[in-house]
């Protein structure tokens, strides 16, 4: 059985028909929440907790409901209080209440003028009640080499999705798209009694933020997005945007290895070694032994998708193990990659994890689109080409796509502020903020993700100024690595 800790970790690895806007609230969502002191270790003394009920299916507002937990840190200067800032957690499946507990000490400046509000989204409710049928991977994800293999993958995933849906005790299986999450966010707003909210969205929470902007533009006072994908752009284009970034990080790894005698690849052409390894593994998979999965076979696609350790860690402490794994695999033993690669390939074929994102259009429309994507990826980055693994996982999704990628009307929206790492998600965030007139994005010049939750002082300072004064930093603002 998957533990709650494992569910949160697995959810973090993660990143059709538009419903008409529903303005009617359920009675529970319309009442002011009953706030009480929060319990638990490492909880700020003045953190308050409450809960609201929202419909499982917003198209049936008087049907079955679920409970969403809330938390609030009241403004420390109530006489100058502006309103509330709602945190929109990522994952999907991360718990916003835990985010607020963890980040409270770094958000004291923002809290002077705002109540800081968090909530646990419906995806976290789903993860807490995930049945075993939803926890079992439908397969170990691999790249289809032909139309028939693509069709076989779709059929395998469809069987896994159907088994998960039949076992679902919550009714949420087909109701976790980001439009549904955005309606929950507006239920929180109504429960707080606020005409408009300010938002801090991180990672996959940016998809819900875009959905909220689509449904309720008049309810947004300010929107800060941190390391968020651009759902308007679509998943495949977002992946293509990241390929040059991966190439640049690999170049940094190769330079580190060239300058570090302790690197096992020191003195070798690291990029050529990687390319020879992955291209050879595409022709003949590399065998390896996993402590969790036994004897496994790894293709070049597996290594390119799941094997590259882009974040070097403090003082590059993670890169020696990556270099060792490359060296061993080049000599025919993939064991150094086996645990991480196969474990991740199974997560991205787990119906309960995928059900939280497939409703947002996270799948190929067919084999022809997959082939076209591979052609573009090969042109952009020969070293990291291949099918996008997160999009492959939703192959076989059995329901209409509730929230497809499409243009975002921007009339009535305020300028957004974005922040992202030059080592990864900045290209996503800039893609999104570039669509909103007058918006700006702060570049963090180092590795990292969800910067305000990571305690990065410079991005937090810019976010606080923007949310408090509605003042954006000048174009081209860069925060140095911390």
C-alpha positions as CSV (number, residue, x, y, z in Angstrom):
1,X,0.0,0.0,0.0
2,X,1.3,3.5,-0.9
3,X,1.9,5.6,2.2
4,X,0.8,9.2,2.5
5,X,4.5,10.3,2.3
6,X,5.0,8.3,-0.8
7,X,1.8,9.7,-2.4
8,X,3.0,13.3,-1.8
9,X,6.4,12.5,-3.2
10,X,4.9,10.8,-6.3
11,X,2.4,13.5,-6.8
12,X,5.3,16.0,-6.8
13,X,6.9,14.3,-9.8
14,X,4.1,15.0,-11.6
15,X,3.5,17.9,-13.8
16,X,-12.6,18.5,-24.0
17,X,-15.6,20.3,-23.1
18,X,-15.4,23.5,-21.1
19,X,-18.2,23.7,-18.5
20,X,-20.1,26.9,-18.3
21,X,-19.3,29.0,-15.3
22,X,-21.4,28.1,-12.2
23,X,-22.0,30.9,-9.7
24,X,-24.3,29.1,-7.3
25,X,-22.5,28.1,-4.1
26,X,-23.4,25.1,-1.9
27,X,-24.8,26.2,1.5
28,X,-21.6,25.0,3.3
29,X,-19.4,27.0,0.9
30,X,-21.4,30.1,1.4
31,X,-21.1,30.2,5.2
32,X,-18.1,31.7,6.9
33,X,-15.7,28.9,8.0
34,X,-15.4,28.1,11.7
35,X,-11.8,28.9,12.5
36,X,-10.0,27.2,15.3
37,X,-6.4,26.9,16.4
38,X,-4.5,24.3,14.3
39,X,-2.9,21.3,16.0
40,X,0.2,19.4,15.1
41,X,4.0,19.7,15.6
42,X,5.9,22.6,14.1
43,X,2.7,24.6,13.7
44,X,2.9,28.4,14.0
45,X,1.1,29.4,17.3
46,X,-1.4,31.7,15.5
47,X,-2.2,29.4,12.6
48,X,-6.0,28.9,12.3
49,X,-7.7,25.9,10.6
50,X,-11.2,25.4,9.2
51,X,-12.9,23.4,6.4
52,X,-15.5,23.9,3.7
53,X,-17.5,21.6,1.6
54,X,-17.6,21.7,-2.2
55,X,-19.4,19.5,-4.8
56,X,-17.5,16.5,-6.2
57,X,-19.0,17.6,-9.5
58,X,-19.5,21.3,-10.0
59,X,-22.1,20.5,-12.8
60,X,-24.2,19.0,-10.0
61,X,-23.7,21.6,-7.2
62,X,-26.3,19.9,-4.9
63,X,-24.9,16.4,-5.3
64,X,-22.2,14.6,-3.3
65,X,-19.6,16.8,-1.6
66,X,-16.0,16.6,-0.3
67,X,-14.3,18.5,2.5
68,X,-11.4,20.8,1.8
69,X,-9.2,21.8,4.8
70,X,-8.2,25.5,5.1
71,X,-5.6,27.3,7.1
72,X,-5.0,31.0,7.8
73,X,-2.3,33.2,9.3
74,X,-4.0,36.5,10.1
75,X,-2.4,39.8,9.1
76,X,0.0,41.1,11.7
77,X,-1.0,44.7,11.0
78,X,-4.8,44.4,10.9
79,X,-5.4,48.1,10.7
80,X,-3.5,48.2,7.4
81,X,-4.8,44.9,6.1
82,X,-5.4,44.8,2.3
83,X,-7.1,41.4,2.1
84,X,-6.1,37.7,1.7
85,X,-3.5,35.9,-0.4
86,X,-4.5,32.4,-1.3
87,X,-1.7,29.9,-1.9
88,X,-2.3,27.5,-4.8
89,X,-0.3,24.3,-4.3
90,X,1.4,22.3,-6.9
91,X,2.0,18.6,-7.4
92,X,-0.8,18.1,-8.2
93,X,-1.8,16.6,-4.9
94,X,0.4,18.7,-2.6
95,X,-1.3,20.1,0.5
96,X,-1.4,23.8,0.7
97,X,-1.9,23.7,4.5
98,X,1.5,22.0,4.8
99,X,3.0,24.5,2.4
100,X,1.9,27.4,4.6
101,X,3.3,25.7,7.7
102,X,6.6,25.3,6.0
103,X,6.8,28.7,4.4
104,X,5.3,30.9,7.2
105,X,8.6,32.1,8.5
106,X,9.7,33.3,5.1
107,X,6.5,35.2,4.4
108,X,6.4,37.5,7.4
109,X,6.8,40.6,5.2
110,X,3.8,39.7,3.1
111,X,1.8,38.8,6.2
112,X,2.0,42.3,7.6
113,X,-0.8,43.5,5.2
114,X,-2.5,40.2,4.3
115,X,-4.1,37.2,5.8
116,X,-2.2,34.2,4.3
117,X,-4.7,31.5,3.4
118,X,-4.0,27.9,2.3
119,X,-6.2,25.0,1.3
120,X,-5.8,21.3,0.5
121,X,-7.1,20.8,-3.0
122,X,-9.4,18.0,-4.2
123,X,-6.4,16.2,-5.6
124,X,-5.0,15.8,-2.1
125,X,-8.4,14.4,-1.0
126,X,-8.1,11.9,-3.8
127,X,-4.5,10.9,-2.8
128,X,-5.6,10.4,0.8
129,X,-8.3,7.9,-0.2
130,X,-6.5,6.3,-3.2
131,X,-7.6,2.6,-3.5
132,X,-5.1,-0.1,-4.3
133,X,-6.4,-0.5,-7.9
134,X,-5.3,3.1,-8.5
135,X,-1.9,2.6,-7.0
136,X,-0.9,-0.2,-9.2
137,X,1.1,0.9,-12.3
138,X,-0.6,-0.3,-15.5
139,X,2.8,-0.9,-17.0
140,X,6.4,0.3,-16.9
141,X,6.3,3.2,-19.3
142,X,8.4,2.9,-22.4
143,X,8.4,4.8,-25.7
144,X,6.3,3.2,-28.5
145,X,8.4,2.5,-31.6
146,X,5.5,1.9,-33.9
147,X,1.8,2.6,-34.4
148,X,1.0,-0.9,-33.1
149,X,3.0,-0.3,-29.9
150,X,1.3,3.0,-29.4
151,X,-2.1,1.3,-29.7
152,X,-1.0,-1.4,-27.3
153,X,0.1,1.2,-24.7
154,X,-3.3,3.0,-25.1
155,X,-5.1,-0.3,-24.5
156,X,-3.0,-1.1,-21.5
157,X,-3.4,2.3,-19.9
158,X,-7.2,2.3,-20.6
159,X,-7.6,-1.0,-18.6
160,X,-5.7,0.5,-15.7
161,X,-7.8,3.7,-15.8
162,X,-11.0,1.7,-15.9
163,X,-10.0,-0.5,-12.9
164,X,-9.1,2.7,-11.0
165,X,-12.4,4.4,-11.9
166,X,-14.4,1.3,-10.8
167,X,-12.6,1.2,-7.4
168,X,-12.9,5.0,-6.8
169,X,-14.6,5.6,-3.4
170,X,-14.8,9.4,-3.9
171,X,-16.3,10.1,-7.3
172,X,-13.3,12.3,-8.0
173,X,-11.8,10.1,-10.8
174,X,-13.2,12.3,-13.6
175,X,-13.4,15.5,-11.6
176,X,-9.9,16.6,-10.9
177,X,-9.3,18.8,-13.9
178,X,-8.1,22.3,-13.1
179,X,-11.4,24.0,-14.0
180,X,-12.9,22.0,-11.1
181,X,-10.0,23.1,-8.9
182,X,-10.5,26.7,-9.9
183,X,-14.2,26.5,-8.9
184,X,-13.0,25.2,-5.5
185,X,-10.7,28.2,-5.2
186,X,-13.6,30.5,-5.8
187,X,-15.6,28.7,-3.1
188,X,-12.7,29.5,-0.7
189,X,-12.9,33.1,-1.8
190,X,-16.7,33.2,-1.1
191,X,-16.2,31.5,2.3
192,X,-13.6,34.2,3.2
193,X,-16.1,36.9,2.2
194,X,-13.6,38.6,-0.1
195,X,-14.6,40.4,-3.3
196,X,-11.2,39.7,-4.9
197,X,-8.2,37.7,-3.9
198,X,-4.5,37.8,-4.5
199,X,-2.8,34.5,-5.3
200,X,0.6,32.8,-5.0
201,X,0.6,29.7,-7.3
202,X,3.5,27.3,-7.6
203,X,4.3,24.5,-10.0
204,X,1.2,22.7,-11.3
205,X,-0.9,25.2,-9.3
206,X,-0.3,27.5,-12.2
207,X,-2.6,25.4,-14.3
208,X,-5.4,26.0,-11.8
209,X,-4.4,29.7,-11.7
210,X,-4.9,29.9,-15.5
211,X,-8.2,28.1,-15.1
212,X,-9.3,30.6,-12.4
213,X,-8.2,33.5,-14.7
214,X,-10.4,31.9,-17.4
215,X,-13.5,31.6,-15.2
216,X,-13.2,34.5,-12.7
217,X,-10.9,37.2,-14.1
218,X,-12.9,39.9,-12.2
219,X,-12.0,38.2,-8.9
220,X,-8.2,38.5,-9.2
221,X,-6.5,41.4,-7.5
222,X,-3.0,40.1,-8.2
223,X,-1.5,36.8,-9.4
224,X,2.1,35.6,-8.6
225,X,3.1,32.4,-10.4
226,X,6.2,30.6,-9.5
227,X,7.7,27.9,-11.7
228,X,4.4,27.2,-13.4
229,X,3.8,25.5,-16.8
230,X,1.8,27.5,-19.4
231,X,-1.3,25.5,-19.9
232,X,-2.4,27.9,-22.7
233,X,0.7,26.8,-24.7
234,X,0.0,23.1,-24.3
235,X,2.1,20.3,-22.8
236,X,4.0,19.4,-25.9
237,X,5.2,22.9,-26.7
238,X,6.1,23.4,-23.0
239,X,8.3,20.3,-23.2
240,X,10.0,21.5,-26.4
241,X,10.8,24.8,-24.7
242,X,12.7,22.9,-21.9
243,X,14.9,20.9,-24.2
244,X,17.5,23.7,-24.8
245,X,17.6,24.2,-21.0
246,X,18.4,20.6,-20.5
247,X,21.1,20.8,-23.0
248,X,22.6,23.8,-21.2
249,X,22.5,22.0,-17.9
250,X,24.2,19.0,-19.4
251,X,26.9,21.3,-20.7
252,X,27.4,22.5,-17.1
253,X,27.7,18.9,-16.0
254,X,30.3,18.2,-18.7
255,X,32.3,21.3,-17.7
256,X,32.2,20.3,-14.0
257,X,33.4,16.9,-15.0
258,X,36.3,18.3,-17.1
259,X,37.3,20.5,-14.1
260,X,36.9,17.8,-11.5
261,X,39.5,15.0,-11.3
262,X,37.2,13.1,-9.0
263,X,34.6,12.7,-11.7
264,X,34.9,9.2,-13.1
265,X,34.4,10.7,-16.7
266,X,37.2,13.3,-16.2
267,X,39.3,13.6,-19.3
268,X,36.6,12.0,-21.6
269,X,34.2,13.7,-24.0
270,X,31.2,13.5,-21.7
271,X,28.6,14.5,-24.3
272,X,29.8,12.0,-26.8
273,X,29.8,9.3,-24.1
274,X,26.2,10.2,-23.2
275,X,25.1,10.2,-26.9
276,X,26.8,6.9,-27.6
277,X,25.3,5.3,-24.5
278,X,21.7,6.4,-25.2
279,X,21.8,5.7,-28.9
280,X,23.2,2.3,-28.3
281,X,20.6,1.6,-25.6
282,X,17.9,2.5,-28.1
283,X,19.2,-0.3,-30.4
284,X,20.0,-2.8,-27.6
285,X,18.6,-2.1,-24.1
286,X,21.1,-2.1,-21.2
287,X,20.5,-4.7,-18.5
288,X,20.8,-3.7,-14.9
289,X,19.7,-4.8,-11.4
290,X,17.3,-2.8,-9.3
291,X,17.0,-3.3,-5.5
292,X,13.3,-2.8,-5.9
293,X,12.4,-4.3,-9.3
294,X,15.0,-7.0,-9.9
295,X,16.5,-7.4,-13.3
296,X,15.5,-4.6,-15.7
297,X,16.2,-3.4,-19.2
298,X,16.8,0.3,-19.9
299,X,16.4,2.0,-23.3
300,X,18.0,5.2,-24.4
301,X,14.6,6.8,-24.0
302,X,14.5,5.7,-20.4
303,X,17.9,7.3,-19.7
304,X,17.1,10.6,-21.5
305,X,13.7,10.9,-19.9
306,X,14.4,9.7,-16.3
307,X,18.2,9.3,-15.9
308,X,19.6,12.8,-16.2
309,X,20.2,14.4,-12.8
310,X,19.6,18.1,-13.8
311,X,19.9,19.5,-10.2
312,X,23.5,19.1,-9.1
313,X,22.6,19.6,-5.4
314,X,24.6,21.7,-3.0
315,X,28.2,22.0,-4.2
316,X,27.4,19.6,-7.0
317,X,27.1,16.7,-4.6
318,X,24.7,14.7,-6.8
319,X,26.7,14.8,-10.0
320,X,29.4,12.2,-9.0
321,X,26.7,9.5,-8.7
322,X,25.3,10.5,-12.1
323,X,28.8,10.3,-13.7
324,X,29.4,6.9,-12.0
325,X,26.0,5.6,-13.4
326,X,27.0,6.8,-17.0
327,X,30.4,5.1,-16.7
328,X,28.9,1.8,-15.5
329,X,26.1,1.9,-18.1
330,X,28.7,2.5,-20.9
331,X,30.4,-0.7,-19.8
332,X,27.1,-2.6,-20.0
333,X,25.7,-2.4,-16.5
334,X,22.7,-0.1,-16.0
335,X,22.3,-0.8,-12.3
336,X,23.3,2.8,-11.4
337,X,20.2,4.1,-13.1
338,X,17.8,1.2,-12.5
339,X,16.0,2.1,-9.3
340,X,15.3,5.7,-10.2
341,X,14.6,5.2,-13.9
342,X,12.2,2.2,-13.5
343,X,10.6,3.6,-10.4
344,X,9.8,6.9,-12.2
345,X,8.7,5.0,-15.4
346,X,6.2,3.2,-13.2
347,X,4.9,6.3,-11.4
348,X,4.1,7.8,-14.8
349,X,2.0,4.8,-15.7
350,X,0.1,4.8,-12.4
351,X,-3.6,5.5,-13.0
352,X,-4.2,7.2,-9.7
353,X,-1.4,9.7,-10.2
354,X,-2.2,10.4,-13.9
355,X,-6.0,10.9,-13.2
356,X,-5.1,14.2,-11.5
357,X,-3.7,15.7,-14.8
358,X,-5.3,13.8,-17.8
359,X,-8.4,16.0,-17.6
360,X,-6.2,19.0,-18.4
361,X,-5.4,17.6,-21.9
362,X,-2.1,15.9,-21.0
363,X,-2.0,13.3,-23.8
364,X,-1.2,12.9,-27.4
365,X,-4.1,13.0,-29.8
366,X,-2.7,10.0,-31.6
367,X,0.4,8.4,-33.1
368,X,0.8,11.0,-35.8
369,X,1.1,13.8,-33.2
370,X,3.7,11.7,-31.3
371,X,5.8,11.2,-34.4
372,X,5.6,15.0,-35.2
373,X,6.7,15.8,-31.6
374,X,9.6,13.4,-31.9
375,X,10.7,15.0,-35.1
376,X,10.7,18.4,-33.5
377,X,12.5,17.2,-30.4
378,X,15.2,15.4,-32.4
379,X,15.9,18.7,-34.3
380,X,16.1,20.8,-31.1
381,X,18.0,18.3,-28.9
382,X,19.5,15.1,-30.2
383,X,20.8,14.3,-26.7
384,X,17.3,14.6,-25.1
385,X,15.0,13.6,-28.0
386,X,12.0,11.2,-27.7
387,X,8.4,11.1,-26.6
388,X,7.4,13.3,-23.7
389,X,6.9,10.8,-20.9
390,X,4.3,12.9,-19.0
391,X,2.1,13.0,-22.1
392,X,2.5,9.3,-22.9
393,X,1.1,8.4,-19.5
394,X,-2.4,9.8,-20.3
395,X,-2.6,7.7,-23.4
396,X,-5.8,5.7,-23.0
397,X,-7.6,8.3,-20.8
398,X,-11.2,7.1,-21.0
399,X,-13.1,10.4,-20.5
400,X,-13.5,13.6,-22.6
401,X,-10.8,16.2,-21.8
402,X,-12.5,18.7,-19.5
403,X,-9.8,21.4,-19.7
404,X,-7.9,21.4,-23.0
405,X,-5.1,23.9,-23.8
406,X,-6.6,26.9,-25.6
407,X,-6.2,30.7,-25.9
408,X,-6.8,32.7,-22.7
409,X,-8.9,35.9,-22.9
410,X,-6.9,38.5,-21.1
411,X,-9.4,41.3,-20.9
412,X,-10.0,42.3,-17.2
413,X,-6.9,40.5,-16.0
414,X,-4.3,42.4,-14.0
415,X,-0.6,42.1,-14.8
416,X,0.9,38.9,-13.4
417,X,4.3,38.5,-11.8
418,X,6.2,35.4,-12.5
419,X,9.4,33.8,-11.2
420,X,11.4,30.9,-12.3
421,X,14.8,29.2,-12.4
422,X,17.1,29.7,-15.4
423,X,18.1,26.1,-14.8
424,X,14.6,24.8,-15.6
425,X,11.1,26.4,-15.2
426,X,11.8,30.0,-16.2
427,X,10.9,29.2,-19.8
428,X,7.5,27.9,-18.6
429,X,6.7,30.9,-16.5
430,X,7.8,33.4,-19.1
431,X,5.7,31.7,-21.6
432,X,2.6,32.2,-19.4
433,X,3.3,35.8,-18.2
434,X,4.1,36.9,-21.7
435,X,0.5,36.3,-22.6
436,X,-0.8,38.8,-20.0
437,X,-0.3,42.4,-21.0
438,X,1.9,44.4,-18.6
439,X,3.3,41.3,-16.8
440,X,6.8,40.7,-15.7
441,X,9.0,37.7,-14.8
442,X,11.9,37.5,-12.3
443,X,14.7,35.1,-13.4
444,X,16.4,33.2,-10.5
445,X,19.9,32.4,-11.8
446,X,20.4,29.0,-10.2
447,X,18.7,25.6,-9.8
448,X,15.4,25.5,-7.9
449,X,11.7,25.1,-8.1
450,X,8.8,26.8,-6.3
451,X,11.1,29.5,-5.1
452,X,9.0,31.2,-2.4
453,X,8.3,27.8,-0.8
454,X,12.1,27.2,-0.9
455,X,12.8,30.4,1.1
456,X,14.6,32.2,-1.7
457,X,14.8,35.7,-0.4
458,X,15.1,37.7,-3.6
459,X,12.1,36.3,-5.4
460,X,10.1,36.5,-2.1
461,X,11.0,40.2,-1.9
462,X,9.8,40.9,-5.4
463,X,6.6,38.9,-4.8
464,X,5.9,40.8,-1.6
465,X,6.4,44.2,-3.3
466,X,4.1,43.2,-6.2
467,X,1.3,41.7,-4.0
468,X,1.4,44.6,-1.5
469,X,1.9,47.6,-3.8
470,X,0.9,46.1,-7.2
471,X,4.3,47.3,-8.4
472,X,6.2,45.1,-10.8
473,X,10.0,44.9,-11.1
474,X,11.6,46.2,-14.3
475,X,12.0,43.9,-17.3
476,X,15.1,41.7,-17.2
477,X,15.2,41.6,-13.4
478,X,17.5,38.7,-12.2
479,X,17.9,37.3,-8.8
480,X,21.4,35.7,-8.0
481,X,21.5,32.1,-6.8
482,X,21.2,31.8,-3.0
